[in-house]
Amino acid sequence: MQSQVVVLGSINVDLVIRSEKLPRPGETVLGGEFYQASGGKGANQAVAAARTSAAPVAFIAAVGADELGRATLKNLRQENLDLRAVRMLDGHATGVALIAVDQHGQNQISVASGANAALTPDDVAAVDDAIFAGAKVFLACLESPLETVVAGLQRAKQFGLITILNPAPANVAIKDRTILELVDLLTPNESEAESLTGWDATHDLEDGIVACDQLRQLGAKAVVLTRGASGCMLRDERREVSFFPATEVTAVDATAAGDCFNGALASSLATGQDLRAAVRFASTAAGLSVTRRGAIPSLPTRHEVDEFLQR
């Protein structure tokens, strides 16, 4: 079956310690629980899209030719993913993320990019045209080199796909109009929006609207500002503002909530849902993800999201 969503992004192995609190600089926190899982923003988003899609999701990424890379690909093959465009690179380590999670589900993350940093525009150019030609939505984040992300956006636009850019981690270089004009939907969280615009949207909704407008003025057609437990805000092409409350759940681990949101958003748009319905679906999926530990292990299926929405 032809993929309806194409995701370009990172693959990491997550090494996670869950403890009572997050350490301050120079502090050691004892008594944590350790576990290892597949992750990386790109992989999280691809699996989130795949679990909420009927069709396979095409994934463009890279891992190292090492044991972690082989194990990660084995795990990803169990998902609804087309992995033909995932490269295994000699001389590069698979990406690794060190993640600390506290009792409230908040986290700190440090990443060694490894093979993710070696994914090039040439790798994007080598992807079979058929993968783009049959798709409807393209999704990327910023854990891959920016020039590679731009190459992906350009190919997606050539084939008429809806383009979603999750500007995480924040990179002010994307404020170049030639980049954001390739983006149909930009999906920053509050801290990323502040890094890109200087406006703190944490406490003031009006500042959030101003931040969204600045990003639209730089070229993005629409902006979804995700606000954690406060839900999210959509500033669309008509400059209309819509607010979506967060799903009422008990948070256990927020590690992949933003990635879940973006993957579910892409899959929903690929089915022909309008933007507001897709944002509502994505917000619900993200809410369900924080009730479970880990990144990829936390991501819900379409059945689970639909069932929750029908309550």
C-alpha positions in Angstrom: 0.0 0.0 0.0 1.3 3.5 -0.9 2.4 5.7 2.0 0.3 8.8 2.6 2.7 10.4 5.0 6.5 10.9 4.6 8.6 11.7 7.7 12.1 13.0 7.6 14.0 13.0 10.9 16.2 11.5 13.6 16.5 8.1 15.1 18.0 7.8 18.6 18.2 5.1 21.3 16.7 6.6 24.4 18.5 5.9 27.7 16.0 6.9 30.4 16.2 7.4 34.1 13.0 8.0 36.0 13.5 9.5 39.5 11.7 11.7 42.0 13.1 14.9 40.7 15.3 16.3 38.0 18.9 17.1 39.0 20.1 20.7 39.2 23.5 21.5 37.6 26.2 19.7 39.6 23.6 17.6 41.6 23.4 13.8 41.7 19.9 12.3 42.2 19.9 8.7 43.4 17.2 6.0 43.4 16.1 6.2 39.8 14.7 3.5 37.5 16.5 2.9 34.2 15.1 1.7 30.9 16.1 1.8 27.2 13.8 2.4 24.3 13.9 3.4 20.6 13.3 7.1 20.1 14.5 10.3 18.4 12.1 13.0 17.3 11.9 11.6 13.7 11.3 8.0 14.8 8.8 9.1 17.4 6.9 11.2 14.8 7.0 8.5 12.2 5.7 5.8 14.6 3.0 8.2 15.9 1.9 8.7 12.3 2.1 5.0 11.5 0.1 3.9 14.5 -2.7 6.4 13.6 -2.6 5.6 9.9 -4.2 2.9 7.7 -1.3 3.1 5.2 2.4 2.6 5.9 4.4 5.8 6.7 7.6 6.4 4.7 10.6 7.3 6.8 13.8 9.1 5.7 16.5 8.8 8.3 20.0 7.3 9.2 21.5 5.1 11.8 25.0 3.9 12.5 26.3 0.5 11.3 26.5 -0.6 14.9 24.5 -2.8 17.3 22.3 0.0 18.5 21.4 0.8 14.8 20.6 -2.8 14.0 18.5 -3.3 17.1 16.6 0.0 16.4 15.8 -1.0 12.8 14.6 -4.4 14.0 12.2 -2.6 16.4 11.0 -0.1 13.7 10.3 -3.0 11.3 7.5 -4.1 13.7 5.7 -0.8 13.0 3.6 0.3 10.0 6.7 1.9 8.4 8.3 1.9 5.0 12.0 1.9 5.8 13.5 1.8 2.3 14.9 5.4 2.7 16.6 4.7 6.1 20.4 4.6 5.6 22.8 2.6 7.7 26.1 4.5 7.7 29.5 3.0 8.3 31.8 5.2 10.5 28.9 6.8 12.4 27.4 5.9 15.7 23.6 5.6 16.1 22.2 8.7 17.8 21.7 8.4 21.6 19.5 10.5 23.9 20.0 10.6 27.7 16.7 11.4 29.3 15.8 12.2 32.9 12.2 12.1 33.9 10.7 13.3 37.2 7.7 12.1 39.2 5.5 14.7 37.4 6.4 13.6 33.9 8.7 16.5 33.2 12.0 15.8 31.5 15.5 16.9 30.6 17.1 15.5 27.4 20.7 15.5 26.1 21.4 14.2 22.6 24.4 12.8 20.8 23.3 13.0 17.1 25.6 10.5 15.6 24.4 9.3 12.2 21.5 11.8 12.3 24.0 14.6 11.6 25.3 12.7 8.5 21.9 12.6 6.7 22.4 14.8 3.6 20.4 16.5 0.8 21.8 13.9 -1.5 20.1 11.2 0.6 16.8 13.1 0.2 17.4 13.4 -3.6 18.0 9.6 -3.8 14.6 8.8 -2.4 12.4 7.1 -5.0 10.0 9.7 -6.6 7.2 7.2 -6.1 7.4 7.7 -2.3 6.6 11.4 -2.7 4.3 11.1 -5.6 1.8 8.9 -3.7 1.9 10.8 -0.4 -0.2 13.6 0.9 1.7 15.0 3.9 5.4 15.6 4.6 6.6 16.1 8.2 10.1 17.0 9.5 11.7 18.2 12.7 15.1 19.9 13.2 17.2 17.0 14.6 18.5 16.5 11.1 20.8 19.0 9.4 18.9 22.1 8.3 20.0 21.8 4.6 18.6 18.2 4.6 15.3 19.3 6.1 15.1 22.1 3.4 15.8 19.5 0.7 12.9 17.4 2.0 10.5 20.4 2.1 11.5 21.3 -1.4 10.9 17.8 -2.8 7.6 17.6 -0.9 6.4 20.9 -2.4 7.4 19.7 -5.9 5.0 16.8 -5.5 2.2 19.0 -4.0 2.3 17.6 -0.4 1.1 19.4 2.7 4.3 20.3 4.6 4.6 20.3 8.4 7.7 21.6 10.1 8.1 21.0 13.8 10.9 23.5 14.7 12.4 21.4 17.5 15.0 21.9 18.7 14.6 25.6 17.9 16.9 27.0 15.2 16.7 30.7 14.3 18.1 29.9 10.9 14.6 28.8 9.8 13.5 32.4 10.0 14.8 32.8 6.5 11.7 33.4 4.3 12.9 31.0 1.6 12.6 28.2 4.2 9.3 29.1 5.9 7.6 29.8 2.6 8.0 26.0 2.1 6.0 25.3 5.3 2.2 25.0 5.3 2.0 24.3 9.0 4.6 25.3 11.6 4.2 23.6 15.0 6.4 25.2 17.8 5.9 24.7 21.5 6.0 27.8 23.7 9.8 27.7 24.3 10.5 27.2 20.6 8.2 30.1 19.7 9.9 32.3 22.2 13.4 31.3 20.8 12.2 32.2 17.3 10.3 35.4 18.0 11.3 36.7 21.4 7.6 36.6 22.6 7.0 34.6 25.8 3.7 32.8 25.3 3.8 30.9 28.5 1.4 33.1 30.5 -0.2 35.5 28.0 -2.3 34.2 25.1 -2.0 37.6 23.3 1.8 37.2 23.3 1.2 33.7 21.8 -0.9 35.2 19.0 1.8 37.8 18.3 4.4 35.0 18.1 2.3 33.1 15.7 1.7 36.2 13.6 5.4 36.9 13.4 6.1 33.3 12.2 3.3 33.6 9.6 4.8 37.0 8.4 8.1 35.1 7.8 6.4 32.7 5.4 4.6 29.9 7.3 1.0 29.7 6.1 -0.4 28.5 9.5 1.0 28.0 13.0 0.0 25.6 15.7 1.4 26.7 19.1 1.5 23.7 21.5 1.2 24.7 25.1 1.6 21.5 27.1 -1.1 21.1 29.8 -2.7 24.3 28.5 -3.6 22.7 25.2 -2.8 24.4 21.9 -3.5 27.4 19.7 -4.1 27.5 15.9 -3.5 30.7 13.9 -4.6 29.7 10.4 -4.2 31.1 6.9 -7.2 33.4 7.4 -5.7 34.7 10.6 -8.4 33.1 12.6 -7.5 31.9 16.1 -8.7 28.6 17.6 -8.0 27.2 21.0 -7.9 23.5 21.9 -7.9 22.4 25.6 -5.5 19.7 26.6 -6.9 16.2 27.2 -7.7 15.6 30.8 -5.4 12.8 31.9 -2.9 12.0 34.7 0.6 12.7 33.2 3.3 10.0 33.8 5.9 10.9 31.2 5.8 13.8 28.7 8.9 12.7 26.8 7.3 12.2 23.3 4.1 14.2 23.7 5.1 16.8 21.1 6.3 14.2 18.7 3.0 12.3 19.1 1.1 15.4 18.4 3.0 16.0 15.1 2.8 12.5 13.9 -0.9 12.2 14.6 -1.5 15.6 13.0 0.2 14.4 9.8 -1.8 11.2 9.7 -5.1 13.0 10.3 -4.5 15.6 7.6 -3.5 12.8 5.2 -7.0 11.2 5.6 -8.5 14.5 4.4 -9.5 15.9 7.8 -9.8 19.7 8.0 -7.1 21.4 10.0 -9.2 22.0 13.2 -10.3 18.4 13.3 -6.7 17.2 12.7 -5.4 19.4 15.6 -8.1 18.1 17.9 -7.2 14.5 17.0 -3.5 15.2 17.5 -4.1 16.9 20.8 -6.0 13.8 22.0 -3.3 11.5 20.9 -0.6 13.6 22.7 -2.7 13.5 25.8 -2.9 9.7 25.8 0.8 9.5 25.2 1.7 11.2 28.5 -0.2 8.6 30.5 2.5 6.0 29.5 6.3 5.8 30.0 8.8 6.1 27.3 8.8 7.6 23.8 7.8 5.1 21.2 6.2 2.8 23.8 3.8 5.6 24.8 2.4 6.3 21.3 -1.3 5.4 20.9 -3.1 3.8 18.0 -5.9 5.4 15.9 -8.4 3.0 17.6 -7.3 4.3 21.0 -7.6 7.9 20.0 -11.0 7.4 18.3 -12.3 5.5 21.3 -11.2 8.3 23.6 -12.8 11.0 21.4 -16.1 9.1 21.4 -16.4 9.1 25.2 
